[in-house]
Amino acid sequence: ESNNSLIVGRNQRAEASRPTMAFLFGPRCEVGIQFDKAEKRKKVEVPKTSSTKEFLYLFHGKENVKGKVVVRPKSRIEHKGIKISLLGVIEMVYDTGTPFEFVTVDVDLSPPGVLETDTEFPFDFVKVNKKYESYMGINVQCRYFLRFDIEVKNSLANVRKELGFWVHNYQVVPEINSGIKMEVGIEDCLHIEFEYNRSKYHLKDVVIGKIFFLLVRIKIKHMELSLIKRETTGRGPSQFNENETVIKYEIMDGAPVKGECVPVRLFLCGFDLTPTYRSVQKKFSVKYYLNLVLVDEEQRRYFKQQEITLWRKK
Amino acid sequence: MSSKKSTSRSLSSLSPDQQQRVLLEESKKAASHEAFYMKRCLDSDKLMDALKHASNMVGQLRTGLLSPKNYYDLYMHIFDHLKHLESYLDHLKHLEGKLNTEKNRGERMSKLYELVQYAGNILPRLYLLVTVGAAYINSKEAPAKDILQDLVEMTKGVQHPLRGLFLRNYLAEMTRNKLPDVDNQYSQAGGGTTEDSIDFILANFTEMNKLWVRMQPPERGGVKLRERREQERKDLRLLVGKTLATIGRLDGLTETTYKTIVFPRIMDQIISCNDLIAQEYLMECVVQIFPDEFHLPTVSQLLDACTKLVPGVNIKRIIVGLIDRLSQFASRQEGAINIEMDVFAVFYENVQALLQAKPQMDILEKLEMKVALMALSLEWYPKNLENISRLLGFVTHLLTEEYPAPARVTDRKEVTQIMKLLSLPLERFDPLVALSFEHYSTLQNFLDFSQRSRIAMDLLDTAIARGTKIGDLAQLESLLLFVQPIMGGPAADEPEGDLVEESVLRHQQQRLSCVVHLCSHQDPEELLRLYVTIARNGETALNQDHLKNTATIGVRIEAIFVPVIFRVLAMAQAMTVSGAPTDGSGPSEAMAKRGKGLFQFVYKSVSRVATVNPRLGLKLFLQAGSSAGNCGFGRIAADFLAQALVLYEEKLAEDVEVMEALTLVSGTLEHLSAAIESEKYMPLARKTAKFSHRHLLKKPDQCRSILRSTHLFDGAKNPSANDRLCLECLKTCLRIADDCMEPGMNLRLFVEILAECVYYYVKKSPAVSAEFISSLVALINTNVGDDTQSSDRAVLDFYQATLSHAKAHTEGLDW
């Protein structure tokens, strides 16, 4: 909850700056940015504030971003030039400095001149590699947006309009995808062998596995499988790790005896997951771990984490 | 929240039972609450919400606080509610069929099947999965076998014994009618085969049993707690057995499948679970739930498996159960059973092997198995004597080791088994066949008196009912030996035990006496030998010191001798009829010799009876005398009669029924008057008449008795008789009648005497003259005149009738 509110806090700050400018200088024109065939495009629901959500259009990494900007001047605007930029930025929640822009593509839409009537500016960002997926984490955000700028002559207040969009990247089916099999235990107490059918799962995949009990000398009450999402930001001493249990799934009730084998079947589809992100611009990583937890009658927890790779399948 | 807290606080102050009640009520209430909303959602087709409520409802079953019994209660409560969901899901299929395209319909169930698996808690998840799975099978959108396989695998997630057992029971219940089987709807289009269903059931059964076995009572804790836990566990056995029974109901279960797949897997599980309660119960289940035909090919394996069970398992009960089943099976079959194997031999050898392997087995169990084996042999091989003989031999051997003579088996249960071993052959075989088994009689000796009597009675009853024919001396002797307890009572060294009731004794003796009538032989000599043997055995039995003076001796003697006497007399009669010379010259020499032999035997026998029952002895002497006379043995007849009179004089003169005895004697004597030579006859006749006078106290009795004796002197019948004596007797009668003080009685007696006189006169006997009659009539007339008022009408009628008779038959008589 508290993490969410931090994100919201940053958004509010951004929102707040614009009305102030508008109040000082008054709106000179209305600007609307539209994507081509927007009605056919998928939208992604993204939290905007703690209580509101917004829907962002979804693009794939290598897709052209095409559309138009409609400007409705309220009065005559003399400008030094009009441009639109596609930006990809990584923002740290705790880092108040300028966001790190890993993609910046500017396109001039008009040479200096005058805007008097409603005008449309078509744009088409071709072959802009949106390498990273949009991501809204606890400490870090990776977001894409278009920024439309009119540099107004003799004015401190330029006209600026931004529109975010969301990016997903489909990945190819991994060539090597062996299962995970491992024997773990506490000496003379508990020995188990677990087996997951793969090490890499797509987001709508099913984790199938088995837990073999080789030795049971503790009174197990139940066993659960959880999926932990670990978001790592920063480097070195300023590194932050945020662990979040995104799935908690009971897979066994009661105490097994030696020789028992308990099945695992976990559908990932129903949960809001992202692919694994490894060292995005050396700024952050998002990794997933399957965590097998055994709880005994004294509420002691025995667990084993095992990283799995999540990927987005077309 | 607050209400829950207050409940838990108050709970601790309640007794465990009350706590359970409160907990159960709370859980049920919570479940009902969710059920209500579940049904409401179903009514408005909000399936997702309904599933949520269903999941919450089932969540009540996650409790670990309820006792098995209360958990069952809660389970049933929730089970009932889940039925609504089940029927909704079944109905859904049709609904979807109307509304959507084929394709969508197919997706619907599989989607739903996936959807319910998102639930985080395993128990509600699996209950819903099973519910949806059943509907999925019903929809036939996926092969039934795949769904079954998946369900039985996924349910492994619940390892808690109680919860797991109930979940698996739910699985079994929900799929019971949805299993692929020969030509049923679920097997079509690749839905699966009977074998798939068997696989499924066996897998479920195996897991259930493992869970059940795990419900071991705690090592520590009081005996009471252990016992309670054990009982709780036993209460749950039905869940396991019910699942196993489902296999037996599959139409497609063949003998081969049973032998090669089902049986070995079940045995595997039973043996490997290493648990006494489970092994006992499941072995019994196997015996009971599968058809008899299937047991035949697996008998050896089953018996072999018995040797691998943990010590303490009641193997005997399992084996006896199996044998009994197969026995009943054989008894239900019409005609011969068409099976190659020797069922008895298989059992016998395996049981022997088992006894070797388990020497600690007690004698009772061994006996029970032998009883079952005997029943088996009798049902399967009703003509085989060898099997029975082997069994009896083995049991005798066993008992001899356990109870060296003269010890007797006292344990009531063991006795019951021995009794069965003795009575079972009687149900099938002639008692003589039973007796022919070497150890049949030996076995009887292990029993105490009352049991020996019982089995002896059984044998007698059977022999009588079957009309057994005893024609062989050895047979007779073995039978007599067997019925010795009836014949001779308890042995000298043992107490009589319970007092034998008089009616029981009489009944027993009556049955015993029938043995005489069972004897039959073409050769009279041989037959006589049989009778003699009976009498001799009887004599020996009754001569035992402890029996001699008991009150029962009379009944016993009569039972043995009376029938023998009559049979021998009949033999004599028959001999005379068939062998009498046509010229009427009396019996031939050879016959005379034989007849003498017969009557000598009779004489001895009657004498024996007379020692305990003189009155009967008298009658028998008379009867024998009568027979002898009829057969032409006058001297012998006279001897019998003389003996009768001796007996009368010695034993009966004081008797109250002298009259009857004398009547009999005189009747018989009169009857034989022609057969007996006169020098023998007259003393007998005189003695009889004398006794009539002396031994009777009442005047009328004296009178009538003497009147009867007059016939003994009737010269018309016996040339040696003296008519004068006859007249003397008549005069004596008149004198006594005249002395009679009883009013009316003298008249009556006069009339009776008159009737007798008329008889003689009509026969033209010189004893009675016309004058004698006339004066008697005159005397009577005077008496009638004196006493008309009080005279009995009947007497007067009798008088008139006599007079008219006399008139009709005489002439020239002056009245």
Interface residues (C-beta under 8 A of the other chain):
Chain A: H222 K248 Y249 E250 I251 M252 D253 G254 A255 P256 V257 E260 C261 V262 P263 R265 F267 C269 G270
Chain B: R62 E114 Q117 Y118 G120 N121 I122 L123 R125 E153 M154 K156 G157 V158 Q159 H160 P161 R163 G164 K210 R214
